[in-house]
């Protein structure tokens, strides 16, 4: 459990396909993603896209509130292997170690659902060290995605690390 949370405030994870989420759950998820990726990052792009229906959605709640989320796109839809993206923590919950907990759950769940395939991500360049600590290795040159510097990264099968707090 992230050490900055109060006792009893352990993160609660839920994995779901888009069609398994209720209307209010989809609204909360997409609103949070838009708030972070479109508004906070001042990046005009369509967040909800054609990959949402072919993805697993990982949602983290803390004390009943949406705190963080990630999306795992099925293999063969974006990349050959499954990919983790749309990783974000709601502003009020940042600085508590939840991003690390979210990514460890996302990696474990992806490896469980798609064993032996590895995982690909398109990481914002400033988070390279964070993802390296989780076992991801950079591949290729940095590039701009929606005007933000990114780096392609891959986690080879069997390379997941238990924690980025090493």
Secondary structure, DSSP 8 states (H G I E B T S, - for coil): --TTS-TT---EEEEEEGGGS-HHHHHHHHHHHHIIIIIITT--S--S-TTGGGEEEEEEEETTEEEEEEEEE-TTTSSSSEEEEEEEE-GGGTTSSHHHHHHHHHHHHHHHHSTTS-EEEEEEGGGHHHHHHTT-EEEEEEEEETTEEEEEEEE-TT---S-S--
